[in-house]
């Protein structure tokens, strides 16, 4: 899918933030994060629930594959 920007740059930005000792959540300072969130919100409205609203409730992590780090299991239910 063409987001109008390169998602690999976001991944690279997260890696750079971590390398510099900053939390990956500082990624939200980039416009691309908000563009991606807006695009995903539209996709969710079309495919999951037309009444779904974007609430900006997200975070950013860096999971190091060399350390075998992994994310959480699904843990949020409504």
Buried (B, 14 or more C-beta within 10 A) or exposed (E): EEEEEEEEEBEEBBEEBBEEEEEBEEBBEBEBBEEBBEBEBEEBBEEEEEEBEBEEEEEBEBEEEEEEEEEEEEEEEE
